[in-house]
Amino acid sequence: MDKLKAMESFIVAAQAENFAAAARKLGLSRAMVSRQISDLETLLGVRLFNRTTRDVGLTGVGEHYLGVCSQLVNSLAEEEAKLTDLQNANHGFLRIVSARSFGEIHMGRAIADFQMLHPDLQIQMVLAAGTKSPLQLYETGFDLGVCIAHSPTLSSVLNKIADFEWILCASPKYLSDSGPIDVLDKLSDERVLVNPMQTPHNTWNFIQGEKNYNVKIKPAISITNYVALREIVLEGAGVSVLPSFCVREDLDSGRLVRILSDYSMPPSNIIAVYPHHKYVTQKVKTFTAFIKNRFKGSF
């Protein structure tokens, strides 16, 4: 029995709670996964799973052993990464997934400038509508994700890159046609444009001093991309809440106008998210330091 392979099958089966799903993920037959886990149970002299006709669930001993196996596999991955890193500090591939709006506006030039500083490094970047979890980063081969905030987990490694604001704004043309917006209640009657991922319940939350205000809105248009929202706001199509990294120049030039500036929304962050294992390679550290310095105070 290959004990490491059996442990890998055990970990994947425990996460999937199903031997067939684990087999598909590992590229093995269901019978092979079942046999590996049975051999592991025989070797250990314990039962790791409670089995039913469709699904499996960990026993108490299995839950304990899952923690042991996960720690061992992660430690092995870290040590292997260290060996590779010693040989290829800023060489090889750097694979990045970035939130689409931030990536379109800011990350392209950033990775071009970084690659010029490190010409032996090949950079691949994917722009995504959402943000991958640390486990997904690990499974899909990305070295890091650049995201608009992220819910921390026990397995994630997070590094704040920069802060930004959420800004309620419209074009001068829209305000000229619809009239000034001078109270929060008026937003309920405006033509509102939203990113549904940021406004899942059609409610905007504002802060003024120590008070919080919730305003129910009726979106006329929903788009899951802030660059596209910015374009139609510039055309005078309505009012929207947009990230400052997307509209700062438009506000400075007067192409967009900030509305109800006495009110604000909770600030957010640009975050670098690393895979769930603890060791972070030198090339990822170098790139993270580069974008932190580049975007410091920018938004």
C-alpha positions as CSV (number, residue, x, y, z in Angstrom):
1,M,0.0,0.0,0.0
2,D,1.2,3.5,-0.9
3,K,0.4,5.2,2.4
4,L,0.7,8.8,1.1
5,K,-1.7,8.0,-1.8
6,A,-4.1,6.4,0.7
7,M,-3.9,9.4,2.9
8,E,-4.6,11.7,-0.1
9,S,-7.7,9.6,-1.0
10,F,-8.8,9.7,2.7
11,I,-8.5,13.5,2.8
12,V,-10.4,14.1,-0.5
13,A,-13.1,11.5,0.5
14,A,-13.6,13.2,3.8
15,Q,-14.0,16.6,2.2
16,A,-16.4,15.3,-0.5
17,E,-18.3,12.9,1.9
18,N,-18.6,10.6,-1.0
19,F,-16.2,8.0,-2.4
20,A,-17.5,8.4,-6.0
21,A,-17.0,12.1,-5.9
22,A,-13.5,11.7,-4.5
23,A,-12.6,9.1,-7.2
24,R,-13.6,11.6,-9.9
25,K,-11.5,14.3,-8.4
26,L,-8.5,12.1,-8.0
27,G,-8.9,10.4,-11.4
28,L,-9.3,7.0,-9.9
29,S,-12.0,4.4,-9.8
30,R,-14.4,4.3,-6.9
31,A,-13.2,0.8,-6.1
32,M,-9.6,2.0,-5.9
33,V,-10.5,4.8,-3.5
34,S,-12.5,2.4,-1.4
35,R,-9.7,-0.1,-1.3
36,Q,-7.1,2.4,-0.4
37,I,-9.2,3.7,2.6
38,S,-10.0,0.1,3.7
39,D,-6.3,-0.7,3.6
40,L,-5.6,2.4,5.6
41,E,-8.2,1.4,8.2
42,T,-6.7,-2.1,8.4
43,L,-3.2,-0.7,8.9
44,L,-4.4,1.6,11.6
45,G,-6.8,-0.8,13.2
46,V,-9.6,1.7,13.3
47,R,-12.7,2.7,11.4
48,L,-12.4,6.1,9.7
49,F,-15.8,6.3,8.0
50,N,-19.4,5.4,8.8
51,R,-20.6,4.2,5.4
52,T,-24.1,4.3,3.9
53,T,-25.3,3.2,0.5
54,R,-24.8,6.8,-0.9
55,D,-22.5,8.8,1.4
56,V,-19.9,8.5,4.0
57,G,-19.2,10.4,7.2
58,L,-16.2,10.6,9.4
59,T,-16.1,8.8,12.7
60,G,-14.7,10.6,15.8
61,V,-11.4,8.9,15.2
62,G,-11.6,9.8,11.5
63,E,-12.1,13.5,12.3
64,H,-8.9,13.4,14.5
65,Y,-7.0,11.6,11.8
66,L,-8.1,14.0,9.1
67,G,-6.5,16.8,11.1
68,V,-3.3,14.8,11.4
69,C,-3.2,13.9,7.7
70,S,-4.0,17.5,6.6
71,Q,-1.2,18.9,8.7
72,L,1.2,16.3,7.4
73,V,0.3,16.9,3.7
74,N,0.4,20.7,4.1
75,S,3.8,20.5,5.8
76,L,5.1,18.3,3.0
77,A,3.8,20.8,0.4
78,E,5.5,23.6,2.3
79,E,8.8,21.9,2.4
80,E,8.6,21.0,-1.3
81,A,7.8,24.6,-2.1
82,K,10.8,25.8,-0.1
83,L,13.1,23.5,-2.1
84,T,11.7,24.8,-5.4
85,D,11.8,28.4,-4.1
86,L,15.5,28.1,-3.2
87,Q,16.2,27.1,-6.8
88,N,13.7,29.5,-8.5
89,A,13.4,32.6,-6.3
90,N,12.1,34.9,-9.0
91,H,12.1,32.5,-11.9
92,G,9.5,30.3,-13.5
93,F,5.8,31.0,-13.4
94,L,3.7,33.4,-11.2
95,R,0.0,32.6,-11.6
96,I,-2.5,35.3,-10.4
97,V,-6.2,35.5,-10.3
98,S,-7.6,39.1,-9.9
99,A,-11.1,40.5,-9.3
100,R,-12.1,41.6,-12.8
101,S,-12.8,45.3,-12.3
102,F,-9.6,46.0,-10.3
103,G,-7.6,43.8,-12.7
104,E,-8.9,45.6,-15.8
105,I,-8.0,49.1,-14.4
106,H,-4.9,48.6,-12.4
107,M,-3.3,45.1,-12.6
108,G,-2.3,45.0,-16.2
109,R,0.2,47.8,-16.0
110,A,1.4,46.6,-12.6
111,I,2.3,43.1,-13.8
112,A,4.0,44.5,-16.9
113,D,6.2,46.7,-14.8
114,F,6.9,43.9,-12.4
115,Q,7.9,41.5,-15.1
116,M,10.3,44.1,-16.5
117,L,12.1,44.1,-13.1
118,H,12.1,40.3,-13.1
119,P,12.5,39.2,-16.7
120,D,13.1,35.5,-15.8
121,L,9.6,35.3,-14.4
122,Q,6.6,34.4,-16.6
123,I,3.4,35.9,-15.3
124,Q,-0.1,34.5,-16.0
125,M,-3.2,36.4,-14.8
126,V,-6.8,35.5,-15.0
127,L,-9.6,38.0,-14.4
128,A,-12.6,36.6,-12.5
129,A,-16.0,38.0,-11.6
130,G,-15.6,36.7,-8.0
131,T,-12.8,35.7,-5.8
132,K,-11.6,32.2,-5.4
133,S,-11.2,30.7,-1.9
134,P,-7.7,29.8,-0.6
135,L,-8.5,26.1,-1.2
136,Q,-9.6,26.8,-4.8
137,L,-6.4,28.8,-5.3
138,Y,-4.4,25.8,-4.2
139,E,-6.4,23.3,-6.3
140,T,-6.3,25.3,-9.5
141,G,-2.7,26.2,-9.4
142,F,-2.8,29.9,-8.6
143,D,-0.1,31.4,-6.5
144,L,-2.3,34.2,-5.2
145,G,-5.6,36.0,-5.7
146,V,-6.0,39.8,-5.7
147,C,-9.5,40.5,-4.4
148,I,-12.0,43.1,-3.3
149,A,-12.1,42.1,0.4
150,H,-12.3,38.5,1.5
151,S,-13.9,36.6,4.4
152,P,-11.0,35.2,6.4
153,T,-10.8,31.5,7.2
154,L,-8.6,29.5,9.5
155,S,-6.8,28.2,6.4
156,S,-6.3,31.4,4.5
157,V,-3.3,33.7,4.4
158,L,-4.3,37.3,3.8
159,N,-2.3,40.5,3.1
160,K,-3.9,43.9,2.8
161,I,-2.7,45.8,-0.3
162,A,-4.7,49.0,-0.1
163,D,-7.9,50.6,1.3
164,F,-10.6,52.1,-0.9
165,E,-14.0,53.8,-0.5
166,W,-17.4,53.1,-1.9
167,I,-18.7,56.3,-3.5
168,L,-22.3,57.2,-4.4
169,C,-22.1,59.1,-7.7
170,A,-23.8,60.2,-10.9
171,S,-23.0,62.2,-14.0
172,P,-23.7,65.9,-14.3
173,K,-26.1,65.0,-17.2
174,Y,-28.2,62.7,-15.0
175,L,-28.4,65.2,-12.2
176,S,-29.3,68.0,-14.6
177,D,-32.2,65.9,-16.0
178,S,-33.4,64.4,-12.7
179,G,-32.7,67.3,-10.3
180,P,-30.4,67.4,-7.2
181,I,-30.3,64.5,-4.8
182,D,-30.1,66.1,-1.3
183,V,-31.7,63.5,1.0
184,L,-31.3,59.8,1.4
185,D,-35.0,59.0,0.9
186,K,-34.8,60.4,-2.6
187,L,-32.6,57.5,-3.7
188,S,-35.7,55.2,-3.6
189,D,-37.1,57.1,-6.5
190,E,-33.9,57.4,-8.6
191,R,-32.8,55.2,-11.5
192,V,-30.3,53.0,-9.6
193,L,-27.6,50.9,-11.1
194,V,-26.0,48.2,-9.0
195,N,-23.5,45.3,-8.9
196,P,-25.7,42.6,-7.3
197,M,-22.7,40.9,-5.8
198,Q,-22.2,44.1,-3.7
199,T,-25.9,44.8,-3.1
200,P,-27.5,41.3,-2.8
201,H,-30.6,42.5,-0.9
202,N,-31.2,45.8,-2.8
203,T,-30.2,47.8,0.2
204,W,-27.5,50.5,0.5
205,N,-26.0,51.0,4.0
206,F,-24.8,54.4,4.9
207,I,-23.0,55.9,7.9
208,Q,-23.2,59.4,9.2
209,G,-21.3,60.0,12.5
210,E,-22.4,57.2,14.8
211,K,-25.7,56.5,13.0
212,N,-26.4,53.8,10.4
213,Y,-29.0,54.2,7.6
214,N,-30.4,51.5,5.4
215,V,-32.0,52.6,2.1
216,K,-34.1,50.2,0.1
217,I,-33.5,50.7,-3.7
218,K,-35.1,49.4,-6.9
219,P,-32.3,48.6,-9.4
220,A,-33.0,49.5,-13.0
221,I,-29.9,47.7,-14.1
222,S,-27.7,45.1,-12.4
223,I,-24.2,44.3,-13.8
224,T,-21.6,42.2,-12.1
225,N,-18.7,44.4,-13.3
226,Y,-17.8,47.9,-12.0
227,V,-16.0,48.9,-15.2
228,A,-19.3,48.4,-17.1
229,L,-21.3,50.1,-14.4
230,R,-18.9,53.1,-14.6
231,E,-19.4,53.4,-18.3
232,I,-23.2,53.6,-18.2
233,V,-23.1,56.0,-15.2
234,L,-20.8,58.3,-17.2
235,E,-23.4,58.2,-20.0
236,G,-26.0,59.5,-17.6
237,A,-28.0,56.3,-17.1
238,G,-28.4,56.6,-13.4
239,V,-27.0,56.6,-9.9
240,S,-24.6,54.0,-8.6
241,V,-22.2,53.1,-5.8
242,L,-18.8,52.5,-7.3
243,P,-15.3,51.7,-5.8
244,S,-13.0,54.7,-5.6
245,F,-10.3,52.8,-7.5
246,C,-12.7,52.9,-10.4
247,V,-13.9,56.5,-10.4
248,R,-11.3,58.7,-8.6
249,E,-10.1,60.3,-11.9
250,D,-13.7,60.9,-13.0
251,L,-14.5,62.7,-9.8
252,D,-11.4,64.8,-10.0
253,S,-12.2,65.8,-13.6
254,G,-15.9,66.5,-13.0
255,R,-17.1,63.7,-15.3
256,L,-18.8,62.2,-12.2
257,V,-20.2,64.0,-9.1
258,R,-20.2,62.6,-5.6
259,I,-23.7,62.6,-4.1
260,L,-24.6,63.1,-0.5
261,S,-21.0,63.4,0.6
262,D,-22.0,63.8,4.2
263,Y,-22.8,60.1,4.2
264,S,-20.3,57.3,3.7
265,M,-20.3,53.5,3.4
266,P,-18.0,51.2,5.3
267,P,-14.6,51.2,3.6
268,S,-13.2,48.1,2.1
269,N,-9.8,46.7,1.0
270,I,-7.8,45.2,-1.8
271,I,-6.5,41.9,-0.4
272,A,-3.9,39.4,-1.5
273,V,-5.1,35.9,-0.7
274,Y,-2.6,33.0,-0.7
275,P,-3.3,29.3,-0.9
276,H,-4.1,27.5,2.4
277,H,-0.7,26.1,3.1
278,K,1.4,28.4,5.3
279,Y,4.6,28.7,3.2
280,V,4.5,31.7,0.8
281,T,7.1,31.6,-2.0
282,Q,9.7,34.3,-2.5
283,K,8.2,35.3,-5.8
284,V,4.8,35.8,-4.3
285,K,6.3,37.8,-1.4
286,T,8.2,40.0,-3.9
287,F,5.2,40.6,-6.0
288,T,3.0,41.4,-3.0
289,A,5.5,43.9,-1.7
290,F,5.6,45.5,-5.2
291,I,1.9,46.0,-5.5
292,K,1.6,47.2,-1.9
293,N,4.1,49.9,-2.6
294,R,2.6,50.7,-6.0
295,F,-1.0,51.1,-4.7
296,K,-0.2,52.6,-1.3
297,G,-2.5,55.6,-0.8
298,S,-3.8,55.4,-4.4
299,F,-7.5,55.0,-3.8
